[in-house]
Amino acid sequence: MNNPFIIGDVGINANGDINIAKQLIDMAVRCGCDAVKFQKRTVELCYSQDFLNSSRESPWGKTQREQKMGLEFGKKEYDEINKYCKKVGIEWFASAWDLEAQCFLEGYDLTYNKIASAMLSNRDLVYMIAEKRKHTFISTGLNDWDLIRDVTNIFRGYTCPFTLMHCIMKYPCPDELCKLSIIKRLRNEFNCPVGYSTHNPSILPTSVAVVLGAEAIECHITLDRSSYGSDQAASFEEEGLRRIVRDARRVKPILGG
């Protein structure tokens, strides 16, 4: 992998539109990212029926179910994403939010897996991913050190390579809450590669993270930060992403490493 390995996190910012997804993939390629990441949920498993039936205004309707289903890509779209990423020469992978979603992703020949912070306590999912022995990016946004230790022990038990990704679960996250010193603590305490998954819409913290030893950078990407969606304001448009990639890759030569 390149160091730092840079991931353009499409997540739910494509808003269920395969054409937007392709535009974001193209943007990641132009800016020099190594991979793009998506999210995969089995909506009826991830949320309670009461929640799904509750009210929510969105471009897709008036309930939470309609909003969640509107955001979600199915097999047709992921087949197209898989084909398109091969065509343009970039890796893709996704974070699964339930066991069925992880099984779905295993239908593709992906190089990497991802565990979202909220999924660290899902032991069945953690074991399922560790058993595959694919390099896994593990977000640590909840900062539950005992839980992180349990997960890393599981991965080591299966000799599955992993990178811990420091992040703060706030969208967007202001500079003063980034707590980038945790990168050093994670590396020292768990003796493993560490990265930074940023929800901060400014460019500087990613370069600081690389100075502190981050070997991977993950940032949300968008065509337009004013678009509909909960992650858009914490995402980077093309010029911001281009600067992140440029600056992150200048750090080691500047340090002389």
Residue frames relative to the residue before (quaternion, step in Angstrom):
aa qw qx qy qz dx dy dz
M 1.0000 0.0000 0.0000 0.0000 0.00 0.00 0.00
N 0.5360 -0.5772 0.5025 0.3564 3.54 -1.21 0.53
N 0.1921 -0.7660 0.6004 0.1260 3.56 -1.19 0.50
P 0.4660 -0.3424 -0.7865 0.2166 1.52 -0.92 2.30
F 0.4536 -0.6324 0.5617 0.2809 3.52 -1.29 0.60
I 0.1332 -0.8421 0.5218 0.0279 3.59 -0.52 1.15
I 0.1482 -0.8082 0.5700 0.0041 3.52 -0.73 1.22
G 0.2269 -0.7397 0.6190 0.1351 3.55 -0.87 0.98
D 0.2032 -0.8168 0.5336 0.0824 3.55 -0.36 1.28
V 0.2330 -0.7776 0.5752 0.1008 3.55 -0.31 1.32
G 0.0702 -0.8473 0.5212 0.0741 3.56 1.03 -0.85
I 0.7549 -0.3085 0.2648 0.5146 3.55 -0.73 -1.10
N 0.4295 0.7454 -0.4342 0.2671 3.60 1.27 0.12
A 0.5524 0.5848 -0.4088 0.4310 3.60 1.24 -0.07
N 0.2797 -0.8079 0.4789 0.1992 3.57 1.32 -0.24
G 0.7015 -0.5119 0.2662 0.4183 3.54 0.96 0.94
D 0.5915 0.5716 -0.3469 0.4507 3.58 1.30 0.20
I 0.3753 -0.7593 0.4850 0.2177 3.59 -0.44 1.19
N 0.6246 0.5392 -0.3519 0.4419 3.61 1.07 -0.59
I 0.6250 0.4996 -0.3346 0.4977 3.59 1.09 -0.68
A 0.6142 0.5493 -0.3456 0.4491 3.60 1.00 -0.80
K 0.6692 0.4920 -0.3028 0.4674 3.59 0.91 -0.86
Q 0.6354 0.5197 -0.3331 0.4639 3.58 1.00 -0.75
L 0.6616 0.4894 -0.3068 0.4782 3.59 1.03 -0.74
I 0.6001 0.5326 -0.3516 0.4822 3.59 1.09 -0.64
D 0.6523 0.5113 -0.3088 0.4667 3.59 0.92 -0.91
M 0.6343 0.5331 -0.3186 0.4605 3.56 1.00 -0.86
A 0.6557 0.5077 -0.3107 0.4645 3.59 0.93 -0.88
V 0.6405 0.5157 -0.3216 0.4694 3.59 1.00 -0.79
R 0.6664 0.5107 -0.3102 0.4460 3.59 0.84 -0.96
C 0.7198 0.4556 -0.2464 0.4623 3.57 1.00 -0.83
G 0.5561 -0.6567 0.3678 0.3525 3.60 1.25 -0.13
C 0.3200 0.7414 -0.5251 0.2686 3.61 1.14 0.50
D 0.4653 -0.6756 0.5055 0.2674 3.54 -1.24 0.53
A 0.8054 0.0162 0.0397 0.5912 3.59 1.13 -0.62
V 0.2279 -0.7105 0.6340 0.2031 3.51 -1.37 0.22
K 0.2063 -0.7888 0.5722 0.0881 3.54 -1.13 0.72
F 0.1567 -0.7623 0.6230 0.0782 3.53 -1.17 0.77
Q 0.3535 -0.6783 0.5809 0.2784 3.57 -1.35 -0.17
K 0.0941 -0.7957 0.5964 0.0479 3.56 -1.07 0.73
R 0.0119 0.7933 -0.6060 0.0565 3.55 -0.80 1.10
T 0.2681 -0.6546 0.6688 0.2288 3.50 -1.30 0.51
V 0.3736 -0.8074 0.3982 0.2236 3.53 0.10 1.37
E 0.6968 0.4887 -0.2866 0.4400 3.59 0.86 -0.91
L 0.6674 0.4703 -0.2998 0.4936 3.60 1.25 -0.33
C 0.6893 0.5193 -0.2816 0.4194 3.57 1.03 -0.74
Y 0.7935 0.2344 -0.0968 0.5531 3.56 1.13 -0.60
S 0.5269 -0.6230 0.4748 0.3298 3.55 -1.18 0.58
Q 0.6197 -0.5512 0.4045 0.3853 3.54 -1.23 0.48
D 0.6177 0.5470 -0.3488 0.4445 3.59 1.03 -0.75
F 0.6555 0.5006 -0.3099 0.4729 3.56 0.98 -0.86
L 0.6854 0.4991 -0.2942 0.4412 3.58 0.82 -0.96
N 0.6890 0.4724 -0.2770 0.4748 3.58 1.12 -0.65
S 0.5445 0.6396 -0.3968 0.3703 3.58 1.25 -0.28
S 0.6335 -0.5877 0.3756 0.3349 3.54 -1.27 0.49
R 0.2167 0.7334 -0.6353 0.1073 3.53 -1.17 0.73
E 0.3084 -0.7409 0.5711 0.1730 3.55 -0.72 1.08
S 0.1634 0.7697 -0.6016 0.1378 3.57 -0.88 0.96
P 0.6805 -0.4722 0.3429 0.4431 3.61 -1.22 0.10
W 0.7139 0.4637 -0.2536 0.4593 3.61 1.20 -0.40
G 0.7955 -0.2300 0.1519 0.5396 3.60 1.19 -0.16
K 0.6258 -0.5814 0.4080 0.3225 3.54 -1.27 -0.41
T 0.6868 0.4293 -0.2967 0.5060 3.63 1.23 0.22
Q 0.6380 -0.5050 0.4140 0.4080 3.53 -1.32 0.31
R 0.6174 0.5562 -0.3551 0.4282 3.60 0.98 -0.77
E 0.6777 0.4897 -0.3026 0.4576 3.58 0.84 -0.93
Q 0.6473 0.5120 -0.3236 0.4628 3.57 1.03 -0.75
K 0.6815 0.4856 -0.2924 0.4629 3.60 0.85 -0.94
M 0.6700 0.4841 -0.3018 0.4750 3.59 0.93 -0.84
G 0.6288 0.5519 -0.3326 0.4353 3.58 1.07 -0.70
L 0.6760 0.4965 -0.2838 0.4647 3.57 1.10 -0.69
E 0.6752 0.5755 -0.2779 0.3683 3.56 1.10 -0.76
F 0.2905 -0.7182 0.6069 0.1773 3.55 -1.09 0.84
G 0.2551 -0.7549 0.5862 0.1463 3.56 -1.14 0.72
K 0.7989 -0.3144 0.2040 0.4704 3.57 -1.27 -0.24
K 0.6232 0.5486 -0.3507 0.4333 3.59 0.93 -0.83
E 0.7024 0.4625 -0.2703 0.4687 3.58 0.86 -0.95
Y 0.6832 0.4735 -0.3060 0.4641 3.60 0.92 -0.80
D 0.5684 0.5501 -0.3859 0.4747 3.59 1.13 -0.48
E 0.6717 0.4899 -0.2892 0.4745 3.55 0.99 -0.87
I 0.6212 0.5254 -0.3315 0.4777 3.61 1.04 -0.77
N 0.6517 0.5232 -0.3083 0.4544 3.57 0.91 -0.93
K 0.6743 0.4896 -0.2800 0.4766 3.56 0.91 -0.96
Y 0.6895 0.4959 -0.2896 0.4415 3.57 0.88 -0.95
C 0.6487 0.5141 -0.3262 0.4565 3.61 0.97 -0.79
K 0.6229 0.5177 -0.3412 0.4771 3.58 1.05 -0.68
K 0.6428 0.5428 -0.3141 0.4398 3.56 1.01 -0.87
V 0.7780 0.3446 -0.1866 0.4911 3.61 0.84 -0.95
G 0.5068 -0.7184 0.3758 0.2930 3.59 1.29 0.03
I 0.5739 0.5454 -0.4209 0.4428 3.56 0.82 0.98
E 0.4833 -0.6493 0.5039 0.3016 3.57 -1.11 0.71
W 0.0496 -0.7643 0.6369 0.0882 3.55 -1.25 0.43
F 0.0625 0.7590 -0.6479 0.0148 3.53 -1.27 0.46
A 0.2429 -0.7801 0.5635 0.1222 3.59 -1.24 0.06
S 0.3945 -0.6613 0.5750 0.2766 3.53 -1.29 0.43
A 0.2552 -0.7618 0.5801 0.1343 3.57 -0.82 1.05
W 0.2609 -0.7846 0.5495 0.1194 3.56 -1.04 0.86
D 0.7701 0.1240 -0.1290 0.6123 3.57 1.27 0.31
L 0.6846 -0.5157 0.3276 0.3975 3.57 -1.24 0.41
E 0.6451 0.5227 -0.3290 0.4499 3.58 0.95 -0.82
A 0.6397 0.5199 -0.3214 0.4660 3.57 1.03 -0.77
Q 0.6443 0.5067 -0.3256 0.4713 3.60 1.00 -0.76
C 0.6188 0.5261 -0.3371 0.4762 3.59 1.02 -0.76
F 0.6215 0.5408 -0.3306 0.4604 3.57 1.02 -0.81
L 0.6862 0.4896 -0.2897 0.4533 3.60 0.84 -0.95
E 0.6297 0.5496 -0.3383 0.4324 3.58 1.10 -0.63
G 0.5318 0.6107 -0.4057 0.4238 3.57 1.29 -0.03
Y 0.6842 0.4150 -0.2709 0.5350 3.58 1.31 -0.13
D 0.4716 -0.6756 0.4923 0.2808 3.57 -1.14 0.64
L 0.0939 0.8354 -0.5287 0.1171 3.56 0.50 1.26
T 0.4588 -0.6919 0.4926 0.2612 3.56 -1.07 0.76
Y 0.8104 0.2308 -0.0702 0.5339 3.58 1.05 -0.81
N 0.2124 -0.7137 0.6457 0.1690 3.49 -1.41 0.36
K 0.1622 -0.7683 0.6091 0.1114 3.56 -1.30 0.25
I 0.1294 -0.7496 0.6433 0.0868 3.54 -1.10 0.82
A 0.3449 -0.7389 0.5461 0.1920 3.57 -0.68 1.12
S 0.6655 -0.5200 0.3527 0.4029 3.58 -1.15 0.58
A 0.6871 0.5082 -0.2852 0.4339 3.56 0.89 -0.95
M 0.6896 0.4875 -0.2714 0.4617 3.59 1.23 -0.38
L 0.4146 0.7283 -0.4702 0.2766 3.63 1.21 -0.02
S 0.6999 0.4677 -0.2710 0.4668 3.59 1.07 -0.67
N 0.5509 0.5777 -0.4040 0.4467 3.60 1.28 -0.02
R 0.2302 -0.8371 0.4796 0.1277 3.56 0.21 1.30
D 0.6270 0.5403 -0.3475 0.4407 3.59 0.97 -0.78
L 0.6663 0.4882 -0.2977 0.4786 3.57 0.97 -0.84
V 0.6316 0.5315 -0.3316 0.4567 3.59 0.96 -0.83
Y 0.6719 0.4821 -0.2995 0.4759 3.60 0.88 -0.89
M 0.6359 0.5428 -0.3362 0.4336 3.59 0.93 -0.88
I 0.6953 0.4642 -0.2721 0.4766 3.58 0.95 -0.89
A 0.6520 0.5262 -0.3227 0.4403 3.61 0.91 -0.88
E 0.6244 0.5696 -0.3327 0.4183 3.58 1.03 -0.80
K 0.6500 0.5414 -0.3180 0.4282 3.60 1.13 -0.58
R 0.2731 -0.8173 0.4698 0.1919 3.59 1.30 -0.34
K 0.4194 0.6462 -0.5146 0.3765 3.57 1.03 0.80
H 0.5903 -0.5716 0.4150 0.3908 3.57 -1.05 0.71
T 0.0955 -0.8256 0.5557 -0.0200 3.56 -0.69 1.16
F 0.2751 -0.7237 0.6137 0.1544 3.53 -1.01 0.94
I 0.1131 -0.8207 0.5599 -0.0090 3.56 -0.56 1.25
S 0.2486 -0.7865 0.5490 0.1349 3.58 -0.44 1.20
T 0.2163 -0.8091 0.5426 0.0645 3.56 -0.97 0.92
G 0.2022 0.8626 -0.4533 0.0976 3.57 1.23 0.45
L 0.6410 0.5247 -0.3407 0.4447 3.60 1.12 -0.47
N 0.2551 -0.8187 0.4791 0.1874 3.58 1.33 -0.30
D 0.3419 0.6874 -0.5396 0.3455 3.55 0.99 0.95
W 0.2844 -0.8281 0.4566 0.1580 3.55 0.00 1.33
D 0.6246 0.5222 -0.3479 0.4649 3.60 1.02 -0.65
L 0.6542 0.5047 -0.3078 0.4716 3.57 1.00 -0.82
I 0.6272 0.5213 -0.3349 0.4720 3.59 0.98 -0.80
R 0.6520 0.5170 -0.3154 0.4563 3.58 0.97 -0.86
D 0.6363 0.5259 -0.3288 0.4587 3.59 0.95 -0.82
V 0.6787 0.4932 -0.2916 0.4594 3.58 0.90 -0.96
T 0.6692 0.4854 -0.3173 0.4646 3.60 0.87 -0.84
N 0.6204 0.5314 -0.3462 0.4615 3.61 1.06 -0.64
I 0.6225 0.5263 -0.3364 0.4715 3.58 1.04 -0.75
F 0.6785 0.4901 -0.2954 0.4607 3.58 0.87 -0.93
R 0.6577 0.4901 -0.3200 0.4742 3.57 0.98 -0.75
G 0.6069 0.5657 -0.3494 0.4354 3.57 1.10 -0.66
Y 0.7330 0.3660 -0.2138 0.5320 3.57 1.15 -0.60
T 0.3683 -0.7392 0.4659 0.3175 3.59 1.34 0.09
C 0.3396 0.7249 -0.5126 0.3107 3.54 0.93 0.99
P 0.3837 -0.7401 0.4964 0.2421 3.63 -0.59 1.06
F 0.0185 0.8123 -0.5808 0.0492 3.57 -1.03 0.74
T 0.1924 -0.7215 0.6488 0.1464 3.50 -1.40 0.34
L 0.3108 -0.7290 0.5777 0.1958 3.57 -0.82 0.98
M 0.1841 -0.7992 0.5682 0.0677 3.57 -0.83 1.02
H 0.2874 -0.7487 0.5736 0.1668 3.57 -0.45 1.20
C 0.1938 0.7592 -0.6127 0.1030 3.57 -1.02 0.79
I 0.3206 -0.7067 0.5965 0.2046 3.52 -1.33 0.35
M 0.3665 -0.7653 0.4940 0.1897 3.57 -0.73 1.09
K 0.4881 0.5932 -0.4930 0.4084 3.52 0.46 1.29
Y 0.0958 -0.8202 0.5640 -0.0069 3.57 -0.76 1.07
P 0.4978 -0.4206 -0.7199 0.2389 1.60 -0.75 2.39
C 0.4321 -0.6910 0.5225 0.2506 3.55 -1.26 0.47
P 0.3605 -0.7440 0.5135 0.2297 3.64 -0.62 1.03
D 0.7023 -0.4927 0.3169 0.4045 3.56 -1.22 0.56
E 0.7160 0.4913 -0.2777 0.4109 3.57 0.81 -1.00
L 0.6967 0.4390 -0.2845 0.4908 3.62 1.23 -0.11
C 0.4151 0.7469 -0.4495 0.2605 3.61 1.24 0.05
K 0.1229 -0.8476 0.5075 0.0947 3.61 1.14 -0.61
L 0.1014 0.8574 -0.4983 0.0793 3.56 0.93 0.92
S 0.5245 0.6302 -0.4234 0.3852 3.62 1.16 -0.30
I 0.5325 0.6270 -0.4067 0.3975 3.59 1.22 -0.37
I 0.5315 0.6241 -0.4127 0.3970 3.61 1.14 -0.50
K 0.6780 0.4744 -0.2946 0.4779 3.60 0.89 -0.90
R 0.6478 0.5169 -0.3337 0.4492 3.58 0.95 -0.80
L 0.6390 0.5224 -0.3293 0.4586 3.60 0.94 -0.84
R 0.6767 0.4969 -0.2991 0.4536 3.58 0.87 -0.94
N 0.6926 0.4778 -0.2825 0.4607 3.58 0.93 -0.88
E 0.7114 0.4788 -0.2681 0.4391 3.57 0.92 -0.92
F 0.8009 0.2859 -0.1347 0.5086 3.58 1.00 -0.80
N 0.3203 -0.7968 0.4758 0.1900 3.58 1.31 0.06
C 0.5569 0.5762 -0.3878 0.4555 3.54 0.79 1.07
P 0.6348 -0.4905 0.3980 0.4450 3.60 -1.22 0.14
V 0.1119 -0.7854 0.6080 0.0313 3.55 -1.07 0.83
G 0.0900 -0.7836 0.6129 0.0461 3.55 -1.13 0.73
Y 0.3803 -0.7005 0.5571 0.2333 3.51 -1.36 -0.16
S 0.1292 -0.7605 0.6346 0.0469 3.54 -0.80 1.11
T 0.1508 -0.8553 0.4936 0.0466 3.54 -0.20 1.29
H 0.1235 -0.7403 0.6554 0.0840 3.51 -1.16 0.80
N 0.4905 0.6545 -0.4063 0.4074 3.52 1.34 0.42
P 0.3316 -0.7975 0.4682 0.1866 3.63 -0.61 1.05
S 0.5924 0.5194 -0.4050 0.4638 3.61 1.16 0.43
I 0.5782 -0.6647 0.3830 0.2777 3.52 -1.16 0.75
L 0.6108 0.6304 -0.3506 0.3264 3.59 0.92 -0.89
P 0.6578 0.5450 -0.3570 0.3780 3.68 0.73 -0.87
T 0.6290 0.5403 -0.3627 0.4254 3.62 1.00 -0.64
S 0.6556 0.4895 -0.3171 0.4796 3.59 1.01 -0.74
V 0.6133 0.5286 -0.3445 0.4750 3.58 1.05 -0.74
A 0.6299 0.5427 -0.3339 0.4441 3.58 0.99 -0.81
V 0.6525 0.4990 -0.3168 0.4741 3.59 0.99 -0.79
V 0.6067 0.5429 -0.3475 0.4651 3.60 1.03 -0.75
L 0.7079 0.4569 -0.2483 0.4781 3.59 1.04 -0.83
G 0.6911 -0.5208 0.2649 0.4255 3.58 1.27 0.10
A 0.3867 0.7218 -0.4961 0.2887 3.62 1.21 0.16
E 0.2233 -0.7947 0.5569 0.0919 3.56 -0.80 1.08
A 0.7526 0.1911 -0.1544 0.6110 3.57 1.32 -0.05
I 0.1271 -0.7596 0.6346 0.0636 3.54 -1.17 0.73
E 0.0349 -0.7793 0.6256 0.0066 3.55 -0.89 0.97
C 0.0808 0.8011 -0.5894 0.0661 3.58 -0.79 0.97
H 0.5094 -0.6335 0.4942 0.3082 3.54 -1.08 0.81
I 0.1276 -0.7941 0.5918 0.0535 3.56 -1.03 0.81
T 0.0347 -0.7975 0.6015 -0.0308 3.53 -1.15 0.71
L 0.5047 -0.6118 0.5093 0.3341 3.54 -1.26 0.38
D 0.7991 0.0019 0.0628 0.5978 3.57 1.09 -0.75
R 0.3956 -0.7589 0.4709 0.2139 3.59 -0.51 1.19
S 0.6562 0.4971 -0.3189 0.4696 3.60 1.21 -0.29
S 0.4203 0.7147 -0.4633 0.3129 3.61 1.26 0.09
Y 0.6321 -0.5067 0.4149 0.4142 3.55 -1.30 0.30
G 0.6066 0.5833 -0.4241 0.3347 3.56 -1.08 0.74
S 0.5483 -0.6674 0.4139 0.2874 3.55 -1.05 0.85
D 0.7148 0.4497 -0.2584 0.4691 3.62 1.15 -0.49
Q 0.4861 0.7215 -0.4226 0.2540 3.59 1.18 -0.40
A 0.6868 0.5049 -0.2958 0.4311 3.61 0.89 -0.91
A 0.6921 0.4334 -0.2666 0.5119 3.59 1.25 -0.39
S 0.5857 0.6000 -0.3332 0.4311 3.56 1.32 0.28
F 0.4100 -0.7016 0.5321 0.2378 3.55 -1.34 0.31
E 0.3527 -0.6736 0.6084 0.2273 3.50 -1.11 0.79
E 0.7765 -0.4157 0.2023 0.4282 3.57 -1.28 0.25
E 0.6836 0.4850 -0.3257 0.4374 3.62 0.75 -0.88
G 0.6395 0.5170 -0.3267 0.4660 3.58 1.02 -0.74
L 0.6548 0.5042 -0.3144 0.4671 3.58 0.95 -0.85
R 0.6293 0.5427 -0.3371 0.4425 3.57 0.96 -0.82
R 0.6753 0.4870 -0.2907 0.4714 3.58 0.97 -0.86
I 0.6111 0.5465 -0.3525 0.4513 3.59 1.03 -0.73
V 0.6774 0.4810 -0.2961 0.4712 3.58 0.84 -0.97
R 0.6528 0.5235 -0.3147 0.4480 3.58 0.88 -0.93
D 0.7328 0.4407 -0.2530 0.4525 3.58 0.72 -1.06
A 0.6326 0.5377 -0.3408 0.4411 3.59 0.98 -0.79
R 0.7161 0.4379 -0.2490 0.4833 3.58 1.04 -0.75
R 0.6027 0.5368 -0.3654 0.4639 3.59 1.27 -0.01
V 0.5267 0.6860 -0.4030 0.2992 3.58 1.17 -0.52
K 0.7054 0.4735 -0.2985 0.4349 3.61 0.70 -1.02
P 0.6536 0.4832 -0.3461 0.4686 3.66 0.88 -0.72
I 0.6404 0.5196 -0.3336 0.4568 3.60 1.02 -0.75
L 0.6831 0.4700 -0.2812 0.4831 3.58 1.04 -0.77
G 0.4541 -0.6912 0.4431 0.3458 3.54 1.25 -0.42
G 0.5270 0.6417 -0.3999 0.3880 3.57 1.25 0.41
